[in-house]
Every structure is written in C-alpha cells, then in structure tokens.
C-alpha cells in the first residue's frame, strides 16, 4: 500500500534512468527540463534525485542539477523481477514524493510501486499500468524524438503537482552532461588531430556500418586528411578493429598521441576515460549507439550513421550533429538486429558521404 505523503517545502522527485547508455544520456534532457522548471508556481522547488546503473554513473556523479545519485546494481542486488522489489525498497529510503520511470518495463514499474512515492509517472504497457498513478500511452516510434518522449514525462509530473502545461520543442532541451565538466581532456594539444570512429552497436549488425565502408573512410582520414583515427567501443568491437587494421595493412597503436595512424581502444577503456578521449577529439563518427549520444551531449562534432534504426527517434541531439542514412529503402527503419534483405542498406553509405557530413561540421564550427 502506498503511503500518503504530502510534499514539503521541497518536492523530491526520483528519476530512474534507462538501462542503455544512449537512453541514459537522452534521459538527461528530462533532467534539464526539470531543472529549468524547478520552481513551482506556489514557490516550492523540486529536488532532483537520479537512480542510474553503476556503469553510467560517472557521467552523472558530479551533475550540479542533482541532489543525489543512487547506484542501481543492475547485475547484482537489483537484477530481475525480485530485484525490482529490492530496488523499490532501497528507493523508499530516499523518501521521494514522486518517481519518474525511464525504463518502460514491468520491473521498473514494480520498483516505482515499492518506492512509496505518492506519484509514479511513466509510459504504460508491459502490464504495469496499475502500478502507475500518472501514465502516458507509448507513441509510435519516430513521432517524437526519444528525448522529447522523456521530457513529456516531466510535463506530466508537473501537471500532477498543479503546474501549468510546460510544452517545449525538443531543441530547447538537448541532452547535456554538466557532470562531465570536471573530467579533463586526455590531450589538450594532440600532435595530430584526432578523429574518433565507433564501429560497434550493441543492438546488432543491422545498425553497423560495414567493415569495407569503414575501411574506405579510415584510409581517407589518415592518408588524405592526415588524421589519427581512434577506435572506441566495447570488447565486441575489437574484431572489427582488427579487421580494419588488416584490411588497410596498418598496425593498431595503443598510444593516443602521435602521427597519422590507427589507434585501438576498443574494450580497453572505462566510461570516464572515454569521456576524456572524446573531449580531445575533433570529430566523432559512429553508428546509432550510446557512444554517439555521449559524444553529441559533450558537444563534440558528431556524425551518426543510421541503418535499421530511425533518426527521427534517436538521432544525436545538439548544435554540432549530422546524420547520414540510406535512401530508397522502403524496409527501413526496420529495427531488426540483423538484415534479412538482399541488399543491406548501410552498404550504400559511402565513405565520401560520411566525409561530406564531417566536412560540413568542421566548416560550420571551425573545428
């Protein structure tokens, strides 16, 4: 049974971040929305708490908009449906008046119900509607950008407190990560300009720019433009990195600074190190992935290459972004993990088209 808690001078709202890195980064648009609207019409203020997976906590740990960061042990104490109950019990100790659920799962709904929060806000579905006090129907993918979908949960929360409707265009609430301001760039003045290529996509190969096309891009970046290309990704991207090096007859270097060449950090960095590398680079190129959203939120000039997914739903957000996607494929966005068509749409994205997007970013921002 939910306790009847009346909000005091400060209204504590607990935000449960989504499980994937990219979604957690886009969730920061909701943090910014609530921060900008923290003063309520009756003079009270909202106090924002964030619950986030331990893997993504470094980018939020020092966020000045947050009063507290709670670590979700997704692979430990808080795993599974029973873990949802334990998570809710732990949330109860934070004494939130409201909880806004980023994950659309039943497990998250159970955690919200067990938190004791008087307001439980989220998207309906997955059998959890009865656990929510304020819910929205899940829109069709791509009608709104996902960050806008998350901001709409913030609007619903404020309406539940009696505040007027706060409707804003998505451009006003880009994902931002001020908690990363204290993370220093790995190199302040690289000997050779660094371009980052993130070849992986955890979801599946249908989101991944093929090796042959990536090879053409890396070759042009190194030989024609004189850049040092840094490969970022988890250990699953290491085979891709090896294939690039073998195809181009290049060695995979381990040192960030140096002459034009290929540097492999796949599977070798934690999130804080990734942030420091991104802060040192001139351009980021990658598939629709968590690293792409992270780079964009750090205001690194970012080119997102989209195949099976929908840029209208998950494009990189911010003033320094470009999207490249295939044309003429009625099957996309298919949201499949692997392609089942005779022609793979991402195989039509040439190195020249991606390089053109990079050139647009560099010329327009003077990077």
Secondary structure, DSSP 8 states (H G I E B T S, - for coil): --------SEEEEEEE--SSHHHHHHHHHHHHHHHHT-B-TTS-EEEEEEEEETTTGGGTTT-TT-SEEEEE-TTTTT-HHHHHHHHHHHHHTT--SEEEE-S-SHHHHHHHHHTT-SEEEEE--TT-GGG-SEEE----TTSS-HHHHHHHHHHHHHHHTT-------GGGS----GGGTTS--S-SS-SS-EEEEE---TT-GGGS--HHHHHHHHHIIIIIT--EEEE---GGGHHHHHHHHHHHT--EE--SSSSSEEEE-TTS--HHHHHHHHTT-SEEEEESSHHHHHHHHTT--EEEEESSS-HHHH---STTEEEEE-SS-TT-S---SS--SSS-GGGG--HHHHHHHHHHHHHHHT-
